[in-house]
Amino acid sequence: MNRVVWSFACFYLLEVPFLASALASEVKRASLGAVISLNGKWQLMNSNSSVSLSAEVPGCVHTALQRQGFISDPYYRFNDLAYRWISLDNWTYTTSFSVPTHVRGKGKAVLVFEGVDTVSTISLNGVTIGKTDNMFRRYDFEVTGMLKDEGNVLQVWIMSAVTYASQRSNAHTEYRVPPDCPPPVQKGECHVNFIRKAQSSFSWDWGPSFPTLGIWKGVHLEVFNTSRVLSYTSNPKYDSERSSWNVEVELFFDVFVASKGLVHLSIPLLQSEAEFQLSLTPGQSKKSFVLQISQSVTLWWPFGHGDQFLYYLTIDVNLEGGETFNAERLVAFRTVELVQEPIPSSPGLSFYFRINGKPIFLKGSNWIPVHAFQDQVTTEMITILLRSAQKANMNALRVWGGGVYEQDVFYKLCDLYGIMIWQDFMFACALYPTEKDFIQTVREEVTQQVRRLKSHPSVIIWSGNNENEAAIATDWFNVPAAARPLYVKDYVSLYVENIRDIVLQEDSTRPFLVSSPTNGVESEKEGWVAKDPYDPHYGDTHYYSYYKDCWDWTAFPRTRFASEYGFQSWPSLSTLSKVSVSSDWDFSSNFSAHRQHHEDGNQQMLKQAELHYILPNSTDPVQKYRDTIYITQVMQAQCVKIQTEFYRRSRSDIVEGKGHTMGTLYWQLNDIWQGPSWSSVEFGGKWKMLHYWATDFYAPILSSGIEDKGDLLIYAVSDSHSEKQNVKAKVKLHSWSSFNVVCSLESNMTKIKAEGSTLVFQHSVSALLKQCGNCTRRSCIVAFHLSSPDDQMISPHNHIFLSSPRYAEGLQKPNITFTVKDTGVVQNFIVTLHCSFPAVYVWLDVDNIPGHFDVNGFLMLSKKSTVIFGAWRPTTAEEITANLHITSLRDVY
């Protein structure tokens, strides 16, 4: 089901030159020994042998059962509950394989499991060779002398993660490690903090409970005589004393027999190469080599601030016995600093990122797992989401700590697209045990992941966990005061003395934060758990408020960095219809309640919407459901827009000691399934209204309007590092009852700040209405944008209501009609709209035809508008015409 939905991503792949070769880079061209892949068809059986089937590896039990017809789509209706039995059972994967005699005769053999989900016992030819307890780790098991020419039987017994977590919790008798279970509304499993797997797999407030089991990454056999390369890294570093760059290359070896050889490093485009002597002794070791760069380099910049220049680095290892290892890797030259220093006229410290010496305002969102079943996540799925982020002018994403460390292709694409990554370690919203075996597996997890990811220029920061400092500081779990020091001690042990310690050893090129939100260095001064981790004078903040009026911009915290904030909405009917039936299409249905995993979420959406909009009241149940989905998306888009624009305006301001905001990452970019959430992109890749609006509120130059103390204020916000430029605000008042512009105004030419926010227009609202005439707060709307001295529009159109649209006077049903024509450009279509009256939040939805419009959810203040639809698969004007639904605010009541 999901492969069809996501198949359009190939269109995005074609948009990026050099992408295919870039994604294919970092592949070992030759290894020091023989490698035999064990991926493919295995046999899978449950604990009592009542279920037996063939299964793909990499894969998971749920996917195998679905593909073999034992179960239907796990996402369909209430199947997350119906298929709970799968996760409560134990399962065994079995395969057999042959080993050629000439391979078997080599000195050492190692079975490599790139990823097992999660708790398993592994046997070869009836002999146990090892166990696993961490889905985020690679495991290597030596099997020298255990292999046969034919009929080698490899068996992986996987224990129920739910059962294992429960047993570990029960065994921890000294003190409680909360939380025990998720809130009932999530319909999840308990004690996920006792197992090293995706924390959201036991349920979250935006996703289902599918505690997966499987061999979720590749399996292979490595056989070698002398040594093998376990991994390798490349770390460009800037030498400020010499004003030059070098590239440190680390090679991690597993050596069976001592040997010598040469290592050759080369970056051809920079005419830089060097050769080094290599001496290997038995055991595991790291060898470091530094390639000096004598030429000037082209720097890597975040999207919107410059090019993402990448160089090919070649690594060649030649041992005296004739064995070789060759690899290619893309490297980029950039520096990153997290600046926490005093700010004039403000208590506390700044919190912003400096890339290549320039302060960068981070604009983006938070990334959650793309699918509950990780084996079903494809390059196409990741590509469409990352391109969607970039098309919305985002330059940053936070890989949230309750999911997974993403696939290699995710980070490669971020390198190419200029999307900076805030990388959490996988701990979220919980306290964690600190037994020796738990710490040991976490240390190995962190070591492996840092080595895997640190070569990517897109990764700009490590963060130890999601919200766990705040959980202790604000007592989420009702810990008695006398016990609090114990939990703080465990917290410091896990995140500071272990995770932080490893990160600082492994990577000196980027900053580390212990948590998010946090007060940063202030939290460190307070013993790593600050009294108030949400203090806007320090660090980053997470902020949610669903019942306060989101139009009141004065209620938002004027924070240094907003790393989480957002509002829920429902996905489109075309997305939901794939996992529901028509009787489910009602906000009061069991399906609507079941799919909502956030307490009171559906009511919160409607209550927030009702503050400013009339709720849908169609007598047709399906139309009312469709309209209600629409109004939740309108509400979400408007709320996040207002909050984001507030943060962008605050980048230059210090008000009552608060401000200098330098980042906005709204919650959340993507969905894990078809259900209500905070996302701006639905499961399957369809854009919600919020995502269309993000392309405007994240524009490089933004015009933002507010009403403050009776005055209309319009700001120009610029990301540009260049010299100040001159702009003027063009303001128009439009009546709801006609297409005639009631009046137009222009500001004086104003020189705006580079990398800042500048007030460019100020006018009393009452004087403005009086000056214009024939306008009241309820009968007119203010539209505006920024222009250059030669009258070129340099910011997206924006608008501000002078009263809630629910009280709009003169707003009538617009009676929108349309025609669709092929533009002659591949899969691009012109949609021409005509209306009888001005229309608010015109929304175009083509059901299941994948693609997106150049604008959507817009004000239509003229009789005619044209919109471009870019399809992501072959389609026709006739198909689009047959599937296009158009809705405006006045159409839903």
N, C-alpha and C positions, 0 to 999 in steps of 0.2 A: 504493500500500500504506500509506504513512505517514499520508495524509490521513484515512483511516478511523480509524486508531488514535487520532489526536489530536482527532477531531471533537467530543469531549465538552466541550471547553474553553468552549463557549458557555454552559454552565451556570455556570461561574465568572464569566464576563463579566456575567451577569445579576445576580450577587450584589452588584456594586459600583455604587451609584447614581452618576450623573454621569460614569460611565466612558466611555460612547460619545462624549459631547461633549468630554470631556477628551482622548481619543485623537485626535479630529478637530481639536483646537486646533493652533496654530502652523502652520496652512496659509495660504499667501499667498492672500488673497481676490482681489487684482488685482496685476498687475505693471506695470512701466513700459514694457513692450513686448509683442510677441506671442511666445507660447510654443507650439511644435509638438512634441507627443510623438512619438518614434520607437519607442516600445515596441510589442511585439506580435510578429507572425510575421516572422521573417527566414529566409534560407536558410543552411544550414550544410554545409560540405564539408571533408573531410580533405585531406591534402597531395597525394595522388595521384588525387583525385577518385573513388576507389572507393566512398566512402560519401558520400551526398548526401541531405539531408532538410530538412524545415522545423523551425524551432526558435523557442521563445519567448524574448524579451528583455523583462525580465531573465531570466537563466537560465544554465545551464552545459551543457557538451557531454554529460556523463554523463546528466543528466536528459532532455535532448532525445533521446538514443539510446534510453533506456528507454521514454519515452512513445511513440516511433515504432516500438517493437517490435524494434529492432536488438539490444538486449541485455535480459536479465531484471534482476531486482532486484540491484543491485551489492552489497547487504549479504548476499545469500543464500550460505550455506556458504563456498566458497572463491573467490567471484567477485572479491574484491579482488585476487587474483593473476591470475585469468583475464582481467580487464579492464585489466591494466596497460598494454596497448598503446595505450589511449585517451590516457593522459597522456604517452606517449612520442611521439605524433604531433603535428603542427601542424594547426591548424584555422582556417577562414575563415568569418566571418559576413558576409552580404551582405543589404542591403535597398535598396529604391528608394522615393522619396517625391517628392511634389509640394509646391511652395511657391506659394501664391496671389500674384498679381502685386502686390497692394497690400501684402503682407507683404514680398515680395522688394525692394520699392522703399524700404524703410527703410534707415537709415544704416549700421548695423553688424549683422553676423550672427555668432553664435558657436554652435558645436556643443559640447554639454556631455555628458560621460560621467561619471556619478556614481560608477561603479566598474567597472573592467576587471580581470579575473583572468587573467593579470597582465601578461605582456610582449607588447606588440602594436605593430603598425604600422597606422595608420589612413589611409585614402585616400577622397577625395570626387571623384567624376567622373574617376577615373584619376590624380589628383594627391595625393601624400602630404601630409597636413596635420599629422601629429604621431605621436608614439610614447608608449607607457606602459610603466612598469616597477614599479608599486606598486599593489597591489589596495586599499590603504587610502586612496587619494587620489582626489579628483575632478580631472578634466582638462577644461580649456576650450580649444577650438581655434577661432581666428577664421577664418571662411570668407566674409568680405565679398567680393562680386564673383564668387563661384564657383558661385552657385546658379542653377538653371534653373527655369522654371515647372513642368516635368514631367520625369520620368525621371532625377532625381538619384540616383546610385548611391553608396551608402556601404558601404565594405568595411573589416572589421576582421580583420586576419591575426594570429592568436595563436600564439605560439611555445610549444613544450613547456617548462613550467617546470622539468622535470627536466633537460632539455638545457641550458637557459639557466643554471641554477645550476651545473651541471658546468663549463660554459665559463667562467663568471666565476671559479670556484675555480681552474681551470687557469691562468687569466690572472694570478692573484695569485701571482706567483712569488717575491716577496721573502721571505715567511715564511708558515708554515702558519696557518690560522685554523680551529681545531678547534671542534666535532668534525667529522670528515669524513663519517661515516655513522652512522645509528642502530644500536643493538645488533641482531644478526641476528634475535632473537626478535620484533622489531617488524615484520620483513618490509617495511622502508620504503626510501625513496630518500635519496640523499646530497646534502650541501651546501645544505641548506635555509636556512642562515644567510646565503647569498649572494643571496637573493631576498626582496623585501618582499611576502610573502604569509603566510597563516596557517601558522605553523611546524608545527602539528600535522597539516597536510595531507599532509606527507611521511611521517607515522606518529607515534604516541606509544605510551606503555605502556598506554593504555586505549582506543586507537582505531586504525582502519585507515589505510592509505596510499592516499589518493585525491588526488593533486596536480591539482586541478581546473583547468579552462580555461573561460572564458566571459565574457559581459558580465553580471556578477552584480547590477548595479544599473541604474537607468534611464538612458535616453538621450533628449535633447531638443534642439531648436533654439531659440535665443533671438534674436529680431530686434528692434532698437530704434533710435530716432532720437537720443536724447540720452544715456540712462544706464540701467543696470539695477542691482538690488540683488543682490549675490553671497551675502550672508548677514547675519544680525543676531543680536545677543545681548542678554540682559538680566541685570544683576548687582545684586541688592539688597545694599546695604552699610550697616552700622551706624556711625553717627557717634557715638562715645562722648563726645566733648566736648559735643555738643548733645543727646545722649540721643534721637536721632531716626534714622529710616531715610531712605535715598534709593535710587533705582533708576537705575543707569547703563545706558543703552541705546546699543549700538554698531551702526552701520549701515556695511556695507562695500559701496562702490560701484565699478562699472566705468563710467567716464564717457567718452562719445564726443564730445559737444558741451557746452561750458560752459553751465550753467544755474543758476537760482535758484529757491527755493521755500520751503515751510514744512514743518516736522515737528511733528505733534501727538501727544503721548503722554497716555494716560489710564488710570487704574485706577478705574473707576466706583465700586466697592464702598468705596473709601477716599476718595471725593470728591476725588481728586487728579488734576490735569491741568495741562499746560503746553504752550506753543507756542514753537517755536524757528525762527530764520532758518536757511536752508540755502543754501550757496554751493558749487557743484561745478565743478571744473576738470578738463580731460581727463586720463585715466589712472585708475589704481586708487587709492582712498583710503579712510580710515576716518574717520567722523564720530561723535563721542560727545556724548551729551546726558544731563543728570541731572535726573530727576524727583524733587523734594522731597516727602516724605510728612509731612504735618502731623498726621495722626491716629495714634492708637495702632493697632498691627497685631496680628493673631493669629499667633503663631509656628508654624512647621512643626517637628514633632517626629518622631524615629524611632518606628517601631511599638513600642507598649508603653509609651511615655513621654508620649504626648499625641496630639493630632490632627495630621493632615497638611493644614493649611489652605493652599489655593491661590487666588490672585487672578488675574482676567483683566486683562492689560495689552493695550491696543490701540495700534497704531503706524500712523499715517497720514502719508504723504508726498505732498505736492501741489506739482508743479512749475508754473512760470509758463506753460508751454506747454500745460497741461491734462493732462499725464500724471500718473498716480497710482500709488502703491503702498500697499496696506493689508494689515495682518497682525494676528493675535491670538496671544498667548503667555500661558501660565500662569506666574506667578512666585510664589515663596515666600520668606518672611523667616526666616532662620536663620543663626547663626554657627557656625563650626567651627574648633577649634584642636587641634593635635596637641601634647600636653603632654609635654615631655622635661625633667624637672627633678630635682634631688636628692631622695632619699627617706630619711627618718630611719632609722638602723640598717641601712642597705644601701648598699654601693658601687654605682656606676653611676647610671642615670637612670630615671625613670619613662617609660612609653610608653602614653599613653591619649588618647582623644578626648573633647573637651569640646564639647558641642552646646548652644548658647544658654546657656553658662556652667555647664552641668551635666555632670559626668563620666558617660559612657555606657559600659557594658560591651557590647562588640559580640558578638552571638550569631549565628552563621550558618555559611556554607559557602563553597566555591569554585565558580565557574561556568565551565564549558567550552563550546565550541561545541555548539549543539543538534543539529546535523546536519553531516555531511561535505559536503553539497551545500547551500550557504547559500540558494539560491533556493527550496529546499523548506521553509525555516523560516517558519512562519506566526505571526500574532498569537496564534492559539489555543495553539500550542505554548508560546510564551513566557509567556502568561497562566497556563496550568496550572502551569508550573514555579514562577513567582513566587508564585502563590496557595498552592501547596504549601509553599513556604518560609515564607510568613507564617503559615500554619496550624500550622507546627511552631514557632511563636514566635520565628522568626528576625527579626532587625532589620538584617542586613548580609550582603552577598555580595561576594566578591572576583572581579572579571572578570579572569581569569588571562591572563598575557602571552603564551601560545603559541597563542592562538586569533584572534578578531576583535574589533574594537570593535563593540559590539552595535548593533542597529537602534535607531532613534529610539524606537520603541514600547516597547522594553525599559526605557529610562530614564524615559519618561513613566509607565509602570506603577509603577516603583520610587518615583517622586515621589508617586504616589497611595497606594501601599501602605506608605510609610514605611520602605522597605528602603534602607539606606545602601550606597553602592557604593565599594569600594576599586578604583580603576581603574588597572590595569597598562597600560603601553605594550607593544606587541606584539613583545617580545624575550624569549627564554626558553632557558635551559639551553645556552647557546652563547656563544662569542666572535664578534665581528662585524667585518667589514672597515670601514675608514674612508676609502676613496677619496672623492675630491671629489664624484663623481656619486651615490654611495651616501648620503653625508651630506646632499647637497642634496635628494634625494627624501625622506629621513627628516625633514628640517626642514619641508618642505611638508606631509608627513603629520601631523606633530605640531601644526603651526599649525592645519590644518583641523580636526583632531579636537578640540583644546582649544576652538576657537570653536564647534564643533557641540555639545559636551557641557557646557560650563561653566555654562550657564544652568539646569542641573538641580540642585535642592537635594539630591537623593539622592546625587550624586557628592560625596564628602567628602575624597578624597585622590587624588593622582596618584602612581604609582610607575613608575620608569623601566624596570624589567625584572624577570623572574622568575629568581632564583638565580644571576645572573651574577657578582655580587660574591663569592658563596660559591664559585663555580666557579674563580675565580682564587685566592682566599685559601686554599682547601683543595686546590688543584692537581688538579682533576678530569681534566685532559687531559695530565698528565705533561709540563708545560712546563719546559724546562731553567731552572735558577735564573738563568743569565745573560740569558735572553730575557724573564724575567718583567717587568722595567720597561717593555719595549716593549708588552706586552699591557695593563699598567696604564695606560700613556699612551693607548692606543686606547680603553680603557674610559672614562677621564675625558673624552676628546675627545667620544665619542658621547653619553654620558649626562649629563655635567655641563656641558661647554662648549657643547653644542648643545641636547639635549632640555630639560635643566633651565633653560637660559638662555631658551629660547622660552616655557616654561611660566610662568616668573616674569614675563616681559614681558606675556603674554597674560592671566594670571589671578592676581590678588592676594588672592583670597577663600578659598583653601584650601591646605593644605600639599602639599609634594612630597617624596617619598622617592626616592633614586636606585635602590634595589633592594629586593627582599624574598627572603630574610631580610636584615636589615641591623642594624647597631648605631646607625643614625640619626646623630645629631650626633657620636657617637663615631667612626663610620666616616669622617665628614667630617674630623675632626681627624687621623685616621690616613691622610689622602690619598685618601679615598673607598673604599679597599679595606682593611677592618679585618683585623687578624691573625686574629680569630675572629668571623665574622659571626653565629655561632650562640650567642654569649655571652648567657646568660639575664639578665644584669644590664642589658642594653640592648636596645632595639628589639624586633623580632619574630623568631620562630624557626619553622623547619620541622623536624618531627621524625617519623621513621618507624623502627620497630623491629618486625620481623615474627616473629623467633624467640624474643625474650624474652617471658616470661609477661605478657600484657597486664593480668592481674588484679593485678599488683604495681604499685600506684599510686606507690610510692616511687621507681620507676625513671624516671618522667617528668620532664623538665626543668621546674623551677618558673620558668617564663619570664614576662616582662612581657606578652607578647602571642603567642598561638599561632595563626599565620596558615595553617599547613598541618600536618595529621596525619591518619592514617586507616589503615584496613584494607580489604582487598578482600573481595568476595563475588560470587557468581554471581547473575544475574537469574532470575526465575521461569521455569518450563518454558513457560508460555503465551507469554512474551516470546521465548524462544529458538526455540520451535517454528515461528515465522514465517519463520525463516531456516535451518532445519535439517530433517533427516529422522530417523526413529526410530533408525536405526543410529548416529546421532551422539550419542545420549543415554547417554553413558557417560563417566566422567571420564578414562578411558584412551583415548578415541577420538581419531582424527586431528583431528576438529572441535574437541574440547575443547583440544587442544594448540595448534591453529591460532589459535583465538580468544583465547588467553591471550598477551598481548604484554608481560607483566612476567616477567622471568627467575625461574623456580622459583615462580611465583605460585600455581599450583594446589597444589603441595606445601606452600607456606607457609600457605595457608588451612587445609589438613587438619592440619598439624602444630600450629598454634595451637589449632584446635578440639579436637584430641585431648588437649590438656593438661587439659581440664575436661569433655569430653563423650565418650561412647561413640560412635564413628562408625557410620553406617548399615550394616546388614548384611543387608538384604532379599535374598532369592533371586530376586526379580522385578527384572530389570535397569532397567526404566523407573521402578519404585517406588524403587529404590536411588538412581537419578539424581535423582529429585525430592527424596528425603530428604537427599541430599548437598547439593543447592542450599539446602535449608532449614537444614542445620547450618552452612553457610558464612554465611548471613544471621544466624543466632543468634550466631555467633562475632563477626561484624563489629559487630552492634548492642551486644553486651556490652562489647567492647573500646573502642569509641568512647564509649559511655556512661561507663565507668570513667574514661577519660582526660578527657572533658569535665567531669565532675563534679569531678575533681581541680583542673582549672583554675578552675572557678567557686568552689570552696572557697578557692582561693589568692588571691582578689581582695583580701582584707583582711590576709593573712598575710605576714610576712617571716620566713623560716626560713633560718638560716645565710646571711643576707644576700640571699636570693632570694625572689621572690614578687611581690605586688601585680599579679597577672595581671588584665588588663583587656580581653581579647578572645579568642574561640575561633572559628576558621573551619575546620571540618574539611574534609578533602579527600574527596569532592567532592559537589556536589549532584546533577548530572545526567549522563546518558550520551549519547555521540555515536552509538552503535549498540548492537546486542544482543550483549553480551559481558561477561566478568568485569571488574569495575572497583571503584573505591573509592566509587562513587556511593550515595546513599540513595534516589534516584528512578530507575527504570529508563527506558530508551528507550521512549517511548510514554506515559510519565506514571505508571506503576504504582509505588506506594510499596513499598520494601523494609521489612523489619522495623526497620532503623535509623531510617527516617524517622518511623515511628510512635513509636519511643522518643525521638526528638528533641523531639517535642511535650512530653514530660515533662521531659527533662533541660535543656531550654531554657525551662521554665515560669518565670513572673515570680517566684514564690516556690518554691524547691526544697528538699526534704529529701534529704540525702545522707549515707549511712552508710558507715563504713569500720571495719576492725579495725586497731588500732595498739597494739603492745606488750601484746597480750592484752586490751585494752579495746575495747568496742563504742562508737564515737563517732558521734553523729548531729548534723549541722550544719543550720542554717537559712540559706539563701542568698537574699537579697532584692535585686531590682533597683530597689525603690521609692526615690524621692527624699524621700518623706514622713517624718514623725516615726517614731521607733521604735515598733514594735507588740509586743504580748505574744502569745506562742505557747507551745504545749506539744507535745512529741513523744508520740505514741501508738504503742506498740510491742506487737506480738503475735508469739508463737512458734507456728508451725504445724507439725504432724507430717506427714510424707509419707504416713503409713498411714491417716489418718482426717481428717474435716472438722472435728473438734473443735479449738478453740483451746486449746493446751496451757496458756498463761498470757498475761496482759496486764499491761502496765506503762504508767505515764504519768510524764513528767518534770514537774518543777515549772514553773510559768509563768515564761518567760524573756523579757526585753525584747530583741528582736533589732535589730541595726544596720540602719539604712537604707543602701542601696548597699553591703552588706557580707555577711560570713559570720560566723555566731555558733554556737558550740558550745551545743547545747540538751540533750544527753543523753550521759552517760558511765556505763558500767557494765562491770565485769569480765565477760568472756565465760564464764569457768569458774564464777564466782559466779552468773551469770544462769542457766546450765544447771542448776546445782545447785538454785537457788531454784525454778526451774520444775518440775524433776523430769520423768521420762519423756522427756527430750530429750538427744540427743547432737549433736555437730557434724554427724554424717552423717544423722541421722534428722529434723532439724528445719530450718526456714528462718525468718529474722526478717523480718517485714513491718512497715512503719511509715509514718506521715505526720504532718503538722503540723496542729494545730487551733487555732482562736481561743479566747478565754476563754469564748465561748458555744457551744463544741463544734462550730463549723462547720469543715469540712475546707478548708484553705487552700493545700495543696500536693498534687500528684499522689501516688498510692500509690508506694512504693518498697520495695525489699527488699535483703537482703544474705545471701549464702550463707556458712555457717561452714565449709564444705568444698566441694570441687568436686562438681558434680552427678553426675559419672561415678561417684562413690563413695557416692551417696545410698542410704540404707537405708530400705526400705519403699516406695520409689517404684514404683508399678505402672502398667500400661496403664490409662488413664482411661476407655476405652470411651465416647468422647464421641458423643452423638447431638444432633440439632438439628431445629428447625422454623423456617420462614421465613414471616413475615406482612407484608402491606402495612400501613404505619402510617396511611395516609390522607393523609399529607403527600407532596407531589410527589416521586416517586422515592426515598423513604426506606422502608427495610424493617427490621423487627425480626428478628434472628436469636436464638433462644432455645436455649441450650446446656445439656445435662445430662451429668453425668459420674459415674462410679462411685467414682473416687478423685481426689485432688488432681492437677492437671496443671500442667506447667511449659512456659512459652512456647507457649501455644495460638495457633496460626496459622491464619487463615482466608484462603482463596484462591479467588476466583471466576473463575479463568481469564481469559477475554477480556472480561468485563463491566467496563467502566471505572467507576471510583468508588473510594471508600475507606471503611473502617470508622472508627467513632469511637475504638475501641481495637483493638489487635492485638498478637500476640506477648506475651500477658499471662499472669500466674499465675492459675490458676483454683483457688481455695482453698475454694470452696463448691460444693454439688451443682448449683446452677443459676446461670447468668449470662446476661445479655442484652447484645447488641451491636447497634448501629445501622449499617446499610450505606446510604450515600448514593450512588446511581448517577448517572453523568454522561451517561446516555442513557436513553431509555425502555426499561424492562425489566419483568419480572413476578416474583412470588414463585416461580412454577414454574420459570422460567429460572434464577434464582439457586439454587434447590434442586438443579437438575440439574447445576449447574457447581461447587458449593461443595465444596472439599476442606478438611478440618480435620486438622492435624498438631500433635502435642505432642512434647516431647523424648523421652518414653518410647516413643512410637510408632515411632521409627526404628531400634530395636534389639530 
